[in-house]
Amino acid sequence: MTNMMIDEKIKALRALEEQAAELKAKVDDIRNELRAELDERKVDSVDTGSHRVFWNCFEKAGVDTAKLKAAGLYDMYSKKSVVTQLRITDVAVV
């Protein structure tokens, strides 16, 4: 693949990423409208006949890493992994 072809791929990638961000915003808007409707009805679920919508609260447990670090236990129990990353940055044209 030539450098020009790579540039074209990057342009296409950025255009698709922009579209994805716009779609995510629309998805979030619709989810918020559904949540608001359930809140307005003061219910945690609605059965429309073809769909069932739930809006529930639940507890989630997490680990307080700051306290583990302060106690000197973080390094003992943390797990390291190798991750690959594709990064694209703009180069200033002079």
C-alpha positions as CSV (number, residue, x, y, z in Angstrom):
1,M,0.0,0.0,0.0
2,T,1.4,3.4,-0.9
3,N,1.5,6.4,1.5
4,M,-1.2,8.0,-0.6
5,M,-3.4,5.0,-0.2
6,I,-2.8,5.0,3.6
7,D,-3.8,8.7,3.7
8,E,-7.0,7.8,1.9
9,K,-7.7,5.0,4.3
10,I,-7.1,7.4,7.2
11,K,-9.5,10.0,5.7
12,A,-12.2,7.2,5.3
13,L,-11.6,6.0,8.8
14,R,-12.0,9.5,10.3
15,A,-15.2,10.1,8.3
16,L,-16.6,6.8,9.6
17,E,-15.5,7.7,13.2
18,E,-17.4,11.0,12.9
19,Q,-20.5,9.2,11.7
20,A,-20.2,6.7,14.5
21,A,-20.0,9.5,17.1
22,E,-23.1,11.1,15.5
23,L,-25.0,7.8,15.7
24,K,-23.9,7.3,19.3
25,A,-25.3,10.7,20.2
26,K,-28.6,9.8,18.5
27,V,-28.7,6.4,20.3
28,D,-28.0,8.1,23.6
29,D,-30.8,10.7,23.0
30,I,-33.3,7.9,22.3
31,R,-32.2,6.0,25.4
32,N,-32.6,9.2,27.5
33,E,-36.1,9.7,26.0
34,L,-37.1,6.2,27.0
35,R,-35.7,6.6,30.5
36,A,-37.6,9.9,30.9
37,E,-40.8,8.3,29.8
38,L,-40.4,5.6,32.4
39,D,-39.6,8.2,35.0
40,E,-42.6,10.2,34.0
41,R,-44.9,7.2,34.3
42,K,-43.2,6.3,37.6
43,V,-42.6,2.7,36.6
44,D,-39.4,0.7,36.1
45,S,-40.7,-1.2,33.0
46,V,-43.1,-1.0,30.2
47,D,-44.4,-3.8,28.0
48,T,-45.4,-2.4,24.6
49,G,-46.6,-5.7,23.2
50,S,-43.6,-6.1,21.0
51,H,-40.9,-4.8,23.4
52,R,-40.3,-4.7,27.1
53,V,-38.3,-1.8,28.4
54,F,-36.6,-1.9,31.8
55,W,-35.0,1.0,33.7
56,N,-33.6,-0.4,37.0
57,C,-31.0,0.6,39.6
58,F,-28.6,-2.0,40.9
59,E,-25.5,-2.1,43.0
60,K,-22.1,-2.6,41.5
61,A,-19.0,-3.5,43.5
62,G,-15.6,-2.0,42.6
63,V,-12.1,-2.1,44.0
64,D,-10.7,1.0,45.7
65,T,-7.2,1.0,44.0
66,A,-6.1,4.0,46.0
67,K,-6.5,2.2,49.3
68,L,-4.8,-0.9,47.9
69,K,-1.8,1.3,46.8
70,A,-1.7,3.0,50.2
71,A,-1.7,-0.3,51.9
72,G,1.1,-1.6,49.6
73,L,-1.1,-4.4,48.2
74,Y,-1.8,-3.0,44.7
75,D,1.4,-4.3,43.1
76,M,1.0,-7.7,44.7
77,Y,-2.4,-8.2,43.2
78,S,-2.4,-6.2,40.0
79,K,-2.0,-8.0,36.8
80,K,-0.1,-6.6,33.8
81,S,-0.9,-7.2,30.2
82,V,0.5,-6.2,26.9
83,V,-1.8,-4.1,24.7
84,T,-1.4,-3.1,21.1
85,Q,-2.5,0.3,19.9
86,L,-2.9,1.9,16.5
87,R,-2.5,5.7,16.8
88,I,-3.0,8.3,14.1
89,T,-1.8,11.9,14.4
90,D,-1.9,14.8,12.1
91,V,1.5,16.1,10.8
92,A,1.9,19.8,10.3
93,V,2.6,20.5,6.7
94,V,5.2,23.3,6.3
